[in-house]
């Protein structure tokens, strides 16, 4: 169950990162609200998962999931240029996260 919560928390990390960008320095209401709600869910889930998972592994997985989703979202929406190298690096990052899960 901790792994499921950790993965969902990582997804919410991407939500708050994107919302933070869209809030334009907390000057836009709804992106700011989404940022704070997603931040609480993401951090709460990370903290909950760390009760059973090692801190280093949990944090690395959480960051990798959030970063990967944020980059894929940015490339899909045209906010960031996509390239073969970026896709390969993201696949490597995801492969490393799976490796951490397998050795935990």
Secondary structure, DSSP 8 states (H G I E B T S, - for coil): -HHHHHHHHHHHHHHHHHHHHHTTTTTSHHHHHHHHHHHHHHHHHHHHHTTTS-HHHHHHHHHHHHHHHHHHHHHHTTSS---HHHHHHHHHHHHHHHHHHHH-
